[in-house]
Amino acid sequence: MENNVNMKINPLPALTWNRLKMNEGAVEVIKAQTGADIVMSKLPTGVSLTKLPRTESNGQDAQRESRIEQDCGCEDGLPGNVRAKSNPQQIETGMDTSPINGHQMEPGADIGFAAWQQVESGMGADFDRYMADSSLALLETAADSHIEKPIIITLEYQENMAAADRIYLHVVPKSSLSVIFVLKSAQKVQASLQIKTIAEPEAQVELYVIQLTGGDSTVLTDVSSLCEEKASVSLTKLELGGGIQYAGVCTTLKGNKSQFYAEAGYRVRGEQHLDMNYLVRHVGRKTTSEMNASGVLEEGAFKLFRGTIDFPRGCAGAKGNEKEDILLLGERQVNQTIPLILCKEEDVEGNHGATIGRLPEQVLFYLGTRGISADAAEDLIASAKLEAVCARIPDEKVKQTVRAFLCAMSRERLCG
């Protein structure tokens, strides 16, 4: 169909698993014509928001725009505009987005279009091209600003919607930023979200991406970062909803002594499909990374996790670790895990591994003697694994939303 797009997605940086066809995924999606309805918590002092309208490749505004609404009680504004301007000096709209030298104008005049191109997509070049016409918002910190309270961005999708949004974060030197993204939807949507972060020297960034979409949805989330000297990015990611899910994460540790930490949790049910690609490139010297994934596969589920640590020449003193822990419930799951280390530098330290298994019979027996059925015992342990990731979320209301979603998943499994 004319409005359908075929993409290669979540590619490994080096072709390794040709026979098993695990090097990359393939997906067919509908060309997005709109963005999500976005509700954003009130911006703290020291953070600015620039909203650029969704544009087609010819530079003309599309008929439908994503809507960003700041949650501070105001009712002014129209779809496509930033709403509830708590500080007019912080928010700009209606910027000129006409193409310049063949490129669509991007945010962040101080860093320029070329800088955002250096932030490599975790889902690959095809996804970058697919997202190029989607709505775009930039959050940017002021110099030496330290934002302790997280900004909460909720993306809501209506049934049968095909939506795509880009949100870019520019964290300037010696500043900090914490952002929570929550994706919600009805039963059947196609949702694409791309988050790019540039963390300048000594900046600190905490990202939380929580996917709670309906069971028949197709969801694509791409989180990528570039870290300058002594900058750090921490990512907590939960994949709980959706029917077909693709998740890409890529961080380039460009500056010396920069750091990346990722904690991922997932629960894949029934006929759900989860394809993940996590990549960290250690470019600078004495850089460090750690990637942990912990999840649950129920009967009939499919999950593929690619975790790559790349040590190119020149990254002396770099250290990287990755680990995945998988709990199987029921039968007939398909689990594929690729822990991969690429190395062209001698003076580095890299570790990777994965564990997979079912609950031991002695554990089930012990819980059974206390009146807990085997199914309930399995669900108890599964919920505990995800609660450990949920506990990292720094907002109590968002935590309760995630816990309610997990409880609903448990009831569905136990009660049908």
Secondary structure, 3 states (H helix, E strand, C coil): CCCEEEEEECCCCCCCCCCCCCCCEEEEEECCCECCEEEEECCCCCEEEEEECCECCCCCECCCCCEEEEECCCCCCCCCCEECCCCCCCEECCCCCCCECCECCCCCCCCHHHHHHCCCCCCCHHHHHHHCCCEEEEEEECCCCECCCCEEEEEEECCCCEEEEEEEEEECCCCEEEEEEEEEECCCCEEEEEEEEEECCCCEEEEEEEEECCCCCEEEEEEEEEECCCCEEEEEEEECCCCEEEEEEEEEECCCCCEEEEEEEEEECCCCEEEEEEEEEECCCCCEEEEEEEEEECCCCEEEEEEEEEECCCCCCEEEEEEEEEEECCCCCEEEEEEEEEECCCCEEEEEEEEEECCCHHHHHHHHCCCCCHHHHHHHHHHHHHHHHHCCCCCHHHHHHHHHHHHHHHHHHHHC
